Amino acid sequence: MAANTAQVKCINKHPTHTDPHRRIQNIGGFTDKAWKVSTDWAIGEIEANRWGFWTTTPQGHTVWLVVAVHEGHKYLKTQSDGIHPNNLLALPECP
């Protein structure tokens, strides 16, 4: 388990990418204050086991974000929960 964890409550989609594997630019949330980080930073932190990020499904289940690779490109997704659409892409836009 990572040293630090945070709940992801919003995302920013890249304005020109329609590919779901390259579409999310930032993830964010709210603890004591609003926060937002790039997906590249989050991927590095997950891989280094310094941070773990999670979100909740519409059904209230906790799902962890994991790093996946598609055609050589790393991206974030949630652990498989058998529910579509993608849990991250369904989140609202971060301010």
Secondary structure per residue as TSV (DSSP state, phi and psi in degrees):
chain	resnum	aa	ss	phi	psi
A	1	M	-	360.0	142.8
A	2	A	-	-68.2	155.2
A	3	A	S	-65.0	-37.1
A	4	N	E	-125.2	147.8
A	5	T	E	-134.9	153.9
A	6	A	E	-149.7	145.0
A	7	Q	E	-86.9	128.7
A	8	V	-	-88.8	124.3
A	9	K	-	-120.0	-7.1
A	10	C	E	-155.5	163.8
A	11	I	E	-139.8	164.8
A	12	N	E	-121.0	125.6
A	13	K	E	-87.1	145.0
A	14	H	-	-66.8	134.5
A	15	P	S	-66.3	-21.8
A	16	T	S	-115.6	-13.3
A	17	H	-	-85.9	128.7
A	18	T	-	-104.1	-12.6
A	19	D	-	-67.5	120.3
A	20	P	T	-61.6	-19.9
A	21	H	T	-82.3	-11.3
A	22	R	T	-127.9	8.8
A	23	R	-	-82.4	-32.1
A	24	I	E	-86.9	123.6
A	25	Q	E	-96.9	-41.2
A	26	N	E	-137.7	154.4
A	27	I	E	-121.5	154.7
A	28	G	E	-157.2	177.6
A	29	G	E	-172.4	-163.8
A	30	F	E	-140.4	120.2
A	31	T	S	-115.0	-109.8
A	32	D	S	-73.2	-26.8
A	33	K	S	-149.2	167.4
A	34	A	E	-68.1	144.5
A	35	W	E	-137.9	155.2
A	36	K	E	-154.6	133.2
A	37	V	E	-133.7	157.0
A	38	S	E	-72.4	154.2
A	39	T	H	-64.9	-33.8
A	40	D	H	-61.5	-42.8
A	41	W	H	-64.3	-45.7
A	42	A	H	-62.0	-41.0
A	43	I	H	-59.6	-46.1
A	44	G	H	-60.9	-41.3
A	45	E	H	-69.1	-37.7
A	46	I	H	-66.2	-46.1
A	47	E	H	-64.7	-32.0
A	48	A	T	-84.6	-2.3
A	49	N	T	62.3	28.6
A	50	R	S	-90.9	-32.6
A	51	W	E	-133.3	146.5
A	52	G	E	-125.0	139.6
A	53	F	E	-122.2	142.7
A	54	W	E	-140.4	163.2
A	55	T	E	-144.1	176.6
A	56	T	E	-117.5	147.9
A	57	T	-	-81.9	166.1
A	58	P	T	-58.5	-22.8
A	59	Q	T	-86.2	-0.8
A	60	G	S	89.8	8.8
A	61	H	-	-84.5	142.8
A	62	T	E	-84.0	130.5
A	63	V	E	-130.8	135.1
A	64	W	E	-87.3	146.5
A	65	L	E	-81.3	140.2
A	66	V	E	-130.5	160.4
A	67	V	E	-92.6	129.0
A	68	A	E	-123.9	164.9
A	69	V	E	-127.6	131.0
A	70	H	E	-132.1	118.9
A	71	E	T	51.3	42.6
A	72	G	T	80.9	-0.9
A	73	H	E	-106.1	124.9
A	74	K	E	-79.5	141.3
A	75	Y	E	-150.2	167.6
A	76	L	E	-98.4	141.3
A	77	K	E	-148.6	169.0
A	78	T	E	-90.9	156.4
A	79	Q	-	-57.1	147.4
A	80	S	-	-59.7	126.2
A	81	D	-	-124.3	6.4
A	82	G	S	74.8	8.6
A	83	I	-	-114.0	136.4
A	84	H	S	-118.8	152.1
A	85	P	S	-75.9	177.9
A	86	N	-	-52.1	128.8
A	87	N	T	-58.3	-39.7
A	88	L	T	-70.8	-45.5
A	89	L	T	-66.2	-18.8
A	90	A	T	-82.8	-10.2
A	91	L	S	-72.4	155.1
A	92	P	-	-71.1	164.4
A	93	E	B	-71.7	138.7
A	94	C	-	-73.3	148.3
A	95	P	-	-67.3	360.0
